[in-house]
Amino acid sequence: MMLVNGSSPHELSVKDGVSFLSGMWTVANSSGYICDKGGRMLVASSTGVTPMPTPGACEALAADGLGGLVASFRGRGIFRLASSE
């Protein structure tokens, strides 16, 4: 996966065994968030792409007006990420 940041693109590592087909994505809290076609959420940061624990299957995501992550999980509701740490 290529990340374009600053003056030149560089490659991000994807955790071993993680493959995905992106359904939708957004940028929030200085990281990229991906909802894959299978309902998993992945986070793309400067350290690589890794799966993120969620309360259910991801169906939608967006950045709010303050730059934070908001995501909807099938049958569970809408959540705002309190911290990206």
C-alpha positions as CSV (number, residue, x, y, z in Angstrom):
1,M,0.0,0.0,0.0
2,M,1.4,3.4,-0.9
3,L,1.1,6.5,1.3
4,V,1.5,9.9,-0.2
5,N,2.6,12.2,2.6
6,G,4.8,15.2,2.3
7,S,7.2,15.4,-0.6
8,S,7.2,11.8,-1.7
9,P,5.1,8.6,-1.5
10,H,6.3,5.7,0.6
11,E,5.1,2.2,1.1
12,L,3.2,1.1,4.3
13,S,3.6,-2.4,5.6
14,V,0.5,-4.5,5.9
15,K,0.4,-6.8,8.9
16,D,1.2,-10.4,7.9
17,G,-2.0,-12.4,6.9
18,V,-4.1,-9.2,6.5
19,S,-5.7,-8.8,3.1
20,F,-8.6,-6.6,2.4
21,L,-10.8,-5.1,-0.3
22,S,-11.7,-1.5,0.6
23,G,-15.4,-0.7,0.8
24,M,-15.0,2.9,2.0
25,W,-12.3,5.0,3.8
26,T,-11.7,8.3,5.6
27,V,-9.0,10.2,7.3
28,A,-9.4,11.2,10.9
29,N,-7.1,11.8,13.9
30,S,-4.0,11.8,11.5
31,S,-4.7,8.2,10.4
32,G,-6.6,6.5,7.6
33,Y,-9.5,4.2,8.4
34,I,-10.8,1.6,6.0
35,C,-14.1,-0.3,6.2
36,D,-13.4,-3.4,4.1
37,K,-16.0,-5.3,2.0
38,G,-16.2,-7.9,4.8
39,G,-17.1,-5.4,7.5
40,R,-13.7,-5.2,9.2
41,M,-12.2,-1.9,10.1
42,L,-8.5,-1.3,9.5
43,V,-6.3,1.6,10.6
44,A,-3.6,2.9,8.3
45,S,-1.0,4.9,10.2
46,S,2.7,5.7,9.7
47,T,3.5,2.3,11.2
48,G,1.4,0.2,8.8
49,V,-2.1,-1.2,8.2
50,T,-3.6,-3.2,11.0
51,P,-7.1,-4.5,11.9
52,M,-9.0,-2.5,14.6
53,P,-11.2,-4.1,17.2
54,T,-14.9,-3.0,16.7
55,P,-18.3,-3.7,18.3
56,G,-19.6,-5.2,15.1
57,A,-19.4,-5.2,11.3
58,C,-18.5,-1.7,9.9
59,E,-21.1,-0.3,7.6
60,A,-20.1,3.4,7.3
61,L,-17.4,5.8,8.5
62,A,-16.6,9.5,8.3
63,A,-14.7,12.3,10.0
64,D,-16.7,14.6,12.2
65,G,-16.3,18.4,12.2
66,L,-13.4,18.2,14.7
67,G,-11.5,15.7,12.7
68,G,-12.5,12.7,14.8
69,L,-13.6,9.3,13.5
70,V,-17.3,8.4,13.5
71,A,-18.4,4.9,12.5
72,S,-21.6,2.9,12.2
73,F,-21.6,-0.8,13.0
74,R,-24.4,-3.0,11.8
75,G,-26.9,-3.7,14.6
76,R,-24.7,-1.9,17.2
77,G,-25.2,1.9,16.5
78,I,-23.0,4.9,15.7
79,F,-19.8,5.4,17.7
80,R,-17.1,8.2,17.9
81,L,-13.6,7.2,18.6
82,A,-12.6,8.8,21.9
83,S,-8.9,8.4,21.4
84,S,-6.6,7.1,18.6
85,E,-3.9,6.2,21.1
